[in-house]
Amino acid sequence: MIINGIQFDVELMDILTELKSQLAENGVERFYKMFDSGDDIMVCCPYHKDGQERRPSAGIRKSDGLLHCLACGTTVGLDEMIANCFGRTDPIWGFRWLIQNFAIVKVENRKEITYDISREHTPIEKHADFVPDEELDIYRYTHPYLYQRGLTDEIIERFDLGYDRKTDSITFPIRQWHDSDFGKTLFIARRSIKTKRFDLPKDMEKPLYGLYEILFDLQIRELADSRHHQAEEIYVCEGLFDMLRLWCNRKYAVAGFGCLYSDYQIKLLAEVPTRKLVLAFDADKAGRDGAERVRQKIKNKIITEVILPPGRKDIGECTDEEIRDLSEVF
């Protein structure tokens, strides 16, 4: 079966059976009737009657996972259907579910994936207990503040942003970016809406926020054509919201939880799969000092710096049009 240009070596029925099981564990009953009809698997459509129709009316094509319901007319890809079953709207969420639940790409293609990101023994590597998805579910609320900061539903879902009612904070799941635990949640960073202060684990090095998402995209592109891919450029920011605003405008970006990048973060920056870094720090002394530190420490990349529009102190204050038209200097 080919989805998004990638060959999945697994039977569609096995995928649906696992999906049904995980949904049931979360109290959601779907696909209680399924049967093989040749080129398709017939299922009770999850898009009408709350998935509880008496007879299966939707067929999911074995060749590419396309769902078409004869009753309600819904036609969607398998990744979008999976996301919908879990209450998500971004198809990339469903595609990640497929990747994370099935070692289903061809073995020879998997061997091609070689992103040399630091694996040295650091405090963050010692973290053995990952945050379970059940805990993330507690925070999966879209607070209006996220829209006030100019974020889109696509980016909110892609980064799994949420809201912690107890602390009145925005939650940022920080994902593992290498090894067999790729994509698992290392910890949850919190940013108070009122005080704007971050709450981070004290026994870990600060990672690069956004690194997992970049590597995931590059791996998907590599799996699709068996070629090694690099990002054309990666923006380097202080704040998480600045970084997310860049992602909203289709620009790869990472953030370091502040302007003064640690030696560990500098090492990761030096190893990210791109030849060019674009510094997008705040337009104040701290931001200039932080940018200069990156310039002095990293010698293996082309480094440019954004020119913020007049009157703008940081990326977060820029409009979408201004972000798309950012100028750079060496």
VEXFI-807884 format. One record per residue (C-alpha): residue number from 1; residue in one letter; x, y, z. Coordinates in nm, 4 decimals. Each point is the difference from the previous one (the first is absolute). Example, Ala and Ser with C-alpha at 12.3 -4.5 7.8 and 13.67 -1.06 7.14 Angstrom:
1, A, 1.2300, -0.4500, 0.7800
2, S, 0.1370, 0.3440, -0.0660
END
This chain:
1, M, 0.0000, 0.0000, 0.0000
2, I, 0.1326, 0.3434, -0.0956
3, I, -0.0894, 0.3064, 0.2097
4, N, 0.1489, 0.3421, -0.0693
5, G, 0.2438, -0.1620, -0.2406
6, I, 0.1314, -0.2498, 0.2567
7, Q, -0.0305, -0.3781, -0.0246
8, F, -0.1485, -0.1540, 0.3164
9, D, 0.0698, -0.3719, 0.0304
10, V, -0.2995, -0.0879, 0.2159
11, E, -0.3517, -0.1192, -0.0656
12, L, -0.2752, 0.2613, 0.0189
13, M, -0.2045, -0.2292, 0.2248
14, D, 0.2890, -0.0103, 0.2498
15, I, 0.0109, 0.3805, 0.0071
16, L, -0.3757, 0.0247, 0.0554
17, T, 0.0088, -0.2664, 0.2711
18, E, 0.2713, 0.1902, 0.1904
19, L, -0.1882, 0.3268, -0.0499
20, K, -0.3196, -0.1572, 0.1319
21, S, 0.1861, -0.1310, 0.3061
22, Q, 0.1622, 0.3329, 0.0864
23, L, -0.3269, 0.1874, -0.0431
24, A, -0.1739, -0.2487, 0.2300
25, E, 0.2683, 0.0590, 0.2641
26, N, -0.0956, 0.3680, -0.0149
27, G, -0.3722, -0.0734, 0.0330
28, V, -0.0811, 0.0483, -0.3689
29, E, -0.1836, -0.2785, -0.1830
30, R, 0.0675, -0.0064, -0.3735
31, F, 0.0262, -0.2666, -0.2713
32, Y, -0.1944, -0.2589, 0.1960
33, K, -0.0915, -0.1541, -0.3365
34, M, 0.2679, -0.0529, -0.2649
35, F, 0.0313, -0.2471, -0.2839
36, D, 0.2197, -0.0608, -0.3027
37, S, -0.1733, 0.0665, -0.3330
38, G, 0.2877, -0.0594, -0.2389
39, D, 0.1645, 0.3307, -0.0891
40, D, -0.1485, 0.1715, 0.3050
41, I, -0.0627, -0.0476, 0.3700
42, M, -0.3609, 0.0901, 0.0802
43, V, -0.0499, 0.1793, 0.3344
44, C, -0.2672, 0.1860, 0.1891
45, C, 0.0657, 0.3588, -0.1074
46, P, 0.1526, 0.2100, 0.2816
47, Y, -0.1368, 0.3205, -0.1565
48, H, -0.3725, -0.0435, 0.0590
49, K, -0.2302, -0.1459, 0.2652
50, D, 0.2950, 0.0252, 0.2395
51, G, 0.1471, -0.3062, -0.1674
52, Q, -0.2856, -0.2188, 0.1200
53, E, -0.1861, -0.0858, -0.3213
54, R, -0.1470, -0.3506, -0.0182
55, R, 0.1710, -0.1002, -0.3240
56, P, 0.3393, 0.1080, -0.1335
57, S, -0.0474, 0.2644, -0.2683
58, A, 0.3588, 0.1204, -0.0484
59, G, 0.2704, -0.1703, -0.1989
60, I, 0.3714, 0.0556, 0.0655
61, R, 0.2120, -0.0811, -0.3024
62, K, 0.2831, -0.2428, 0.0715
63, S, 0.2358, 0.1543, -0.2533
64, D, 0.0150, 0.3519, 0.1457
65, G, -0.2282, 0.0173, 0.3060
66, L, -0.2588, 0.2286, -0.1615
67, L, -0.3332, -0.0084, 0.1830
68, H, -0.3261, 0.0614, -0.1857
69, C, -0.3377, -0.0241, 0.1704
70, L, -0.2965, -0.0940, -0.2182
71, A, -0.2427, 0.1400, 0.2570
72, C, 0.1363, 0.3458, 0.0901
73, G, 0.2332, 0.0507, -0.2944
74, T, 0.3120, 0.0645, 0.2080
75, T, 0.3258, -0.0647, -0.1873
76, V, 0.3244, 0.0364, 0.1980
77, G, 0.3440, -0.1541, 0.0256
78, L, 0.0883, -0.2539, 0.2680
79, D, 0.2199, 0.2503, 0.1860
80, E, -0.2827, 0.2559, 0.0188
81, M, -0.2465, -0.2669, 0.1121
82, I, 0.2314, -0.1150, 0.2794
83, A, 0.0484, 0.3576, 0.1207
84, N, -0.3768, 0.0548, -0.0017
85, C, -0.0592, -0.3137, 0.2078
86, F, 0.2234, 0.1447, 0.2718
87, G, -0.1708, 0.3385, -0.0186
88, R, 0.2772, 0.1669, -0.1995
89, T, -0.0324, 0.1990, -0.3232
90, D, 0.3544, -0.0054, -0.1395
91, P, 0.0685, -0.3026, -0.2276
92, I, 0.3688, 0.0124, 0.0956
93, W, -0.1055, -0.1134, 0.3493
94, G, -0.1511, -0.3131, -0.1498
95, F, 0.3073, -0.0560, -0.2139
96, R, 0.2213, 0.0222, 0.3097
97, W, -0.2242, -0.2563, 0.1679
98, L, 0.0661, -0.2362, -0.2900
99, I, 0.3753, 0.0519, 0.0167
100, Q, 0.0189, -0.0365, 0.3773
101, N, -0.2200, -0.3092, 0.0215
102, F, 0.1410, -0.2014, -0.2866
103, A, 0.3575, -0.0657, -0.1067
104, I, -0.1412, -0.0151, -0.3470
105, V, 0.2419, 0.1668, -0.2347
106, K, 0.2317, -0.2113, -0.2075
107, V, 0.3100, -0.1033, 0.1941
108, E, 0.2387, 0.1128, -0.2733
109, N, -0.1567, 0.3472, 0.0107
110, R, 0.0189, 0.0221, 0.3773
111, K, 0.3753, -0.0564, -0.0147
112, E, 0.0328, 0.3103, -0.2139
113, I, -0.1119, 0.2258, 0.2856
114, T, 0.3182, 0.1339, 0.1587
115, Y, -0.0371, 0.3375, 0.1675
116, D, 0.3081, 0.0453, 0.2147
117, I, -0.1618, 0.1819, 0.2907
118, S, 0.1894, -0.0087, 0.3283
119, R, -0.0405, -0.3171, 0.2056
120, E, 0.2527, 0.0836, 0.2654
121, H, -0.0889, -0.0858, 0.3574
122, T, -0.1721, 0.3067, 0.1456
123, P, -0.2549, 0.0504, 0.2769
124, I, -0.2780, -0.0045, -0.2575
125, E, 0.1127, -0.3421, -0.1245
126, K, -0.0364, -0.1440, 0.3500
127, H, -0.3716, 0.0659, 0.0021
128, A, -0.1497, -0.3500, -0.0127
129, D, -0.3698, 0.0639, 0.0681
130, F, -0.1939, 0.1527, -0.2862
131, V, -0.3237, 0.1921, 0.0370
132, P, -0.2907, -0.2310, -0.0935
133, D, -0.2583, 0.1122, -0.2523
134, E, -0.2654, -0.0262, 0.2706
135, E, 0.1660, 0.2865, 0.1859
136, L, 0.0186, 0.2094, -0.3156
137, D, -0.3749, -0.0517, -0.0455
138, I, -0.0577, 0.1930, 0.3234
139, Y, 0.1404, 0.3149, -0.1610
140, R, -0.1454, -0.0277, -0.3504
141, Y, -0.2035, 0.3196, 0.0122
142, T, 0.0408, 0.2862, -0.2451
143, H, 0.0247, 0.3154, 0.2101
144, P, -0.0946, 0.3290, -0.1752
145, Y, 0.3458, 0.1301, 0.0926
146, L, 0.1483, -0.2233, -0.2697
147, Y, -0.2029, 0.1812, -0.2645
148, Q, 0.0928, 0.3342, 0.1540
149, R, 0.3635, -0.0937, -0.0631
150, G, -0.0778, -0.0557, -0.3668
151, L, 0.0125, -0.3806, -0.0054
152, T, -0.2072, -0.2122, -0.2366
153, D, -0.1949, -0.3178, 0.0751
154, E, 0.2464, -0.1914, -0.2178
155, I, 0.2989, 0.1050, 0.2112
156, I, -0.1875, -0.0378, 0.3308
157, E, -0.0722, -0.3616, -0.0914
158, R, 0.3356, -0.0705, -0.1594
159, F, 0.1861, 0.1014, 0.3159
160, D, -0.2767, -0.1375, 0.2254
161, L, -0.0269, 0.3291, 0.1906
162, G, -0.2393, -0.0013, 0.2929
163, Y, -0.1169, 0.1731, 0.3159
164, D, 0.0571, -0.0892, 0.3650
165, R, -0.2962, 0.1320, 0.1964
166, K, 0.1640, -0.0475, 0.3378
167, T, 0.2934, 0.2251, -0.0795
168, D, -0.1707, 0.2174, -0.2661
169, S, 0.2822, -0.0895, -0.2354
170, I, 0.0493, -0.0948, -0.3629
171, T, 0.1537, -0.3469, -0.0319
172, F, 0.2738, -0.0938, -0.2472
173, P, 0.0815, -0.3727, -0.0307
174, I, 0.3729, -0.0429, -0.0644
175, R, 0.0689, -0.3033, -0.2180
176, Q, 0.2947, -0.2362, -0.0191
177, W, 0.1835, 0.0610, -0.3291
178, H, 0.2087, -0.3147, -0.0545
179, D, 0.0409, -0.3710, 0.0623
180, S, -0.2790, -0.2532, 0.0455
181, D, -0.1934, 0.2399, 0.2249
182, F, -0.0338, 0.2563, -0.2811
183, G, -0.3194, 0.2024, 0.0499
184, K, -0.0660, -0.0946, 0.3613
185, T, -0.0638, 0.2869, 0.2395
186, L, 0.3014, 0.0748, 0.2192
187, F, -0.1792, 0.2546, 0.2150
188, I, -0.2600, 0.2771, -0.0117
189, A, 0.1156, 0.3606, 0.0074
190, R, -0.2488, 0.2512, 0.1395
191, R, -0.0260, 0.3748, -0.0557
192, S, -0.2207, 0.2023, 0.2324
193, I, -0.2487, 0.2158, -0.1884
194, K, 0.0070, 0.2678, 0.2699
195, T, 0.3676, 0.0188, 0.0972
196, K, 0.1448, -0.1312, -0.3312
197, R, 0.2497, -0.2073, 0.2000
198, F, 0.1022, -0.3497, -0.1050
199, D, -0.0073, -0.3083, 0.2181
200, L, 0.2616, -0.2533, -0.1121
201, P, 0.1508, -0.3069, 0.1697
202, K, 0.3019, 0.1056, 0.2032
203, D, 0.1997, -0.3205, -0.0539
204, M, 0.0199, 0.0189, -0.3801
205, E, 0.1888, 0.1919, -0.2623
206, K, -0.2291, 0.2255, -0.2008
207, P, -0.0546, -0.1598, -0.3440
208, L, -0.0769, 0.1670, -0.3324
209, Y, -0.3750, 0.0358, -0.0296
210, G, -0.1112, -0.0888, -0.3525
211, L, 0.2918, -0.2321, -0.0767
212, Y, -0.2158, -0.3141, 0.0108
213, E, -0.2545, 0.1504, -0.2399
214, I, 0.2699, 0.0956, -0.2507
215, L, 0.1643, -0.3438, 0.0110
216, F, -0.3396, -0.1685, -0.0343
217, D, -0.0766, 0.1965, -0.3167
218, L, 0.3426, -0.0727, -0.1481
219, Q, -0.0300, -0.3700, 0.0779
220, I, -0.3394, -0.0185, -0.1695
221, R, 0.1453, 0.1654, -0.3109
222, E, 0.2945, -0.2396, 0.0102
223, L, -0.2211, -0.3040, 0.0352
224, A, -0.2069, 0.1156, -0.2966
225, D, 0.2880, 0.0112, -0.2497
226, S, 0.2948, -0.1744, 0.1765
227, R, 0.2088, 0.3172, -0.0280
228, H, 0.1726, 0.1877, 0.2791
229, H, -0.1729, 0.3306, 0.0665
230, Q, 0.1152, 0.3156, 0.1738
231, A, -0.1970, 0.3070, 0.0943
232, E, 0.0786, 0.2922, -0.2293
233, E, 0.0274, 0.2178, 0.3103
234, I, -0.1009, -0.0073, 0.3659
235, Y, -0.0956, 0.3076, 0.1995
236, V, 0.1417, 0.0276, 0.3529
237, C, -0.2165, 0.1791, 0.2564
238, E, -0.0075, 0.0917, 0.3666
239, G, -0.3652, -0.0537, 0.0781
240, L, -0.2316, -0.2875, -0.0723
241, F, -0.2794, 0.2190, -0.1337
242, D, 0.2401, 0.1736, -0.2395
243, M, 0.1022, -0.3415, -0.1269
244, L, -0.3596, -0.1150, -0.0391
245, R, -0.0906, 0.3150, -0.1944
246, L, 0.2745, -0.0876, -0.2474
247, W, -0.1391, -0.3520, -0.0340
248, C, -0.3424, 0.1535, -0.0696
249, N, 0.1630, 0.1585, -0.3043
250, R, 0.1668, -0.3194, -0.1250
251, K, 0.3451, 0.0740, 0.1369
252, Y, 0.1984, -0.2618, 0.1924
253, A, 0.1043, 0.1411, 0.3369
254, V, 0.1330, -0.1002, 0.3426
255, A, -0.0036, 0.1814, 0.3331
256, G, 0.2302, -0.0231, 0.3001
257, F, -0.2203, 0.1198, 0.2880
258, G, 0.1861, 0.3299, 0.0182
259, C, 0.2659, 0.2072, -0.1742
260, L, 0.3088, -0.1576, 0.1587
261, Y, 0.0386, -0.3394, -0.1651
262, S, 0.1832, -0.2587, 0.2103
263, D, 0.3036, -0.1932, -0.1224
264, Y, -0.2267, -0.3015, -0.0479
265, Q, -0.2467, 0.1996, -0.2119
266, I, 0.2889, 0.1445, -0.2008
267, K, 0.1238, -0.3536, -0.0659
268, L, -0.3440, -0.1025, -0.1236
269, L, -0.0172, 0.3080, -0.2235
270, A, 0.3343, -0.0896, -0.1530
271, E, -0.1343, -0.3458, -0.0861
272, V, -0.3475, 0.0808, -0.1340
273, P, -0.0417, -0.1139, -0.3636
274, T, 0.0324, 0.3335, -0.1786
275, R, 0.2808, 0.2121, -0.1405
276, K, -0.1620, 0.3283, 0.1000
277, L, -0.1224, 0.1442, 0.3298
278, V, -0.2060, 0.3181, 0.0099
279, L, 0.0227, 0.1768, 0.3365
280, A, -0.3324, 0.1504, 0.1060
281, F, 0.0739, 0.1293, 0.3507
282, D, -0.1745, 0.2939, 0.1667
283, A, 0.1066, 0.3543, -0.0882
284, D, 0.1499, 0.0825, 0.3410
285, K, 0.3448, -0.0295, 0.1595
286, A, -0.0706, -0.3488, 0.1359
287, G, -0.1104, -0.1134, -0.3437
288, R, 0.3057, 0.1508, -0.1671
289, D, 0.2272, -0.1662, 0.2559
290, G, -0.1719, -0.3341, -0.0537
291, A, 0.0329, 0.0267, -0.3771
292, E, 0.3667, 0.0891, 0.0307
293, R, 0.0636, -0.3039, 0.2207
294, V, -0.1485, -0.2282, -0.2679
295, R, 0.2109, 0.1694, -0.2691
296, Q, 0.3187, -0.0423, 0.2029
297, K, -0.0630, -0.3644, 0.0922
298, I, -0.1243, -0.1431, -0.3293
299, K, 0.2467, -0.0070, -0.2868
300, N, -0.1416, -0.2722, -0.2258
301, K, -0.3129, 0.1825, -0.1190
302, I, -0.0904, 0.2986, -0.2097
303, I, -0.1492, 0.2426, 0.2524
304, T, -0.2245, 0.2929, -0.0824
305, E, -0.2167, 0.2198, 0.2186
306, V, -0.3506, 0.1328, -0.0601
307, I, -0.0712, 0.3703, -0.0286
308, L, -0.3143, 0.0617, 0.1999
309, P, -0.2494, 0.2453, -0.1540
310, P, 0.0001, 0.3528, 0.1485
311, G, -0.1641, 0.0120, 0.3417
312, R, 0.0103, -0.3771, 0.0540
313, K, 0.1880, -0.1303, 0.3030
314, D, -0.0227, -0.3691, -0.0863
315, I, -0.1484, -0.2491, -0.2460
316, G, -0.3131, -0.0328, 0.2119
317, E, -0.0935, 0.3609, -0.0714
318, C, 0.0236, -0.0445, -0.3773
319, T, -0.2954, -0.0600, -0.2292
320, D, -0.0130, -0.3098, -0.2190
321, E, 0.0874, 0.2116, -0.3033
322, E, 0.2986, 0.1508, 0.1803
323, I, 0.1234, -0.3462, 0.1025
324, R, -0.0282, -0.1315, -0.3545
325, D, 0.1964, 0.3017, -0.1298
326, L, 0.2739, 0.0092, 0.2655
327, S, 0.3320, 0.1356, -0.1219
328, E, 0.3376, -0.1363, 0.1109
329, V, 0.3545, 0.1262, 0.0415
330, F, 0.3257, -0.1926, 0.0396
END
